[in-house]
Amino acid sequence: MHELALTRSLIEVCSQQAQGARILRVTVEVGALTCVMPEALRFCFEACSVGTALADAELEIIMTPGWARCRDCGEEVELNELLADCGCGSVNLAEWRGGDALRIRSMEVV
């Protein structure tokens, strides 16, 4: 479960940036191709944030798609999962881009 390690890093970075202030909300962008399960990330966040500046903070997760081009029909394909296919039924995708990052978009601090 790599979500646990990701969550620990997320909490560490947010705590450092908050400089001792209490954090009410953290918004993260999770790429659909990162293989990060939002439910697991949320579970780990709730468990790991106890006793930190993020205790009781809300975690908002925004899923972002990836994109590829179908080699068979030339269409642009939105990828919401790693094993996606084109609307034409082809799995022959090229020029993959996006959807592979996990980043902190914002945090609300008091």
N, C-alpha and C positions, 0 to 999 in steps of 0.2 A: 504494500500500500504506500505508494510514493506521495499520496496526498498528505500523510502525516509529516513527512520531511518538508514538503512545500508549505504547509500550514505553520510549522515552527519558524521557517524563514520569513514568512509573511508577518507573523506576530513580532518577530525580532526587528524587522525593518520598520514597521509601523510604530513600535514602541520607541525606537531611536528617533524617528522623525517627530514624534509627539513631545519629546523632551519632558516626560513626566506628566503631561496633561492626560485627561481621561478621553478615550476615543469612543464615540457614539456609533459610528458607522464606517465601514470600509467597503468600497466598491472595487471589485476586481473584474478584469476581462479574462475569460478563459477561452482559448481557441478550441474549436471543435476537434482539431486533429492532435491535441496534446495528450489524449487518453486520460485526462483528469475527469473523474466522476464528480459532478457538482454535489451530489448528496454526501459522498464521502468527504469532500472538502468541507462542507458545512458541518458535518459531524465532528471532524477533527478540530475545526475552528472553535466550536462550542466547548470541547473537552480541553483544548490547549490554552484557551484564553482565560481560564479560571485563575484568579490571583494576579492578573496582569492589567495593564492599562486598557486592554481590550475586553475585560470582563463585562459581560452583558451587552457587548457591541453587536450591532446588526451587520451581517455579512451579505452584501448584495453581489450576486454573480451575474455577469452579462456574458452570454455565450456568443462568440464571434465565429463565423464560418470561414472556411478556406475556399479557394477557387482553383479550378483547373480547366484545361481545354481538352475536349474530346478529339482524339486523333482520327476517329472514324467519320464524324459528322461536322466537326469544327465548332460545335456549340461551346459556350462558356458554361461551366457546371459549378453550382454552389455545393460545397462539401460540408455537410453537417455531421459526418462521421468518417472515420478513416477508410472504411471499405465501401465507399459510395460508388455509384455508377451514373452514367449519363441517362437522360430521358430516352435516348435511342436504344438503351440496353447494353451499351458498350462499357467495358471497364478499362478500356485503352485510353487512359488519361495522361496528359503531359502538362508541363509548365505549371506545376503546383505552386501556389503562393498563398500566404496568409493562413490563419487558423492554427498556427503552431506556437503561439505565445501565451504566457500567463503574466499579466501585469497589473499593478495596482493603479487604478484610474484616479481614485480620490479617497480621502478619509475626512470624516467630520470630527472635530476636536472641540472640547469645552475647556 
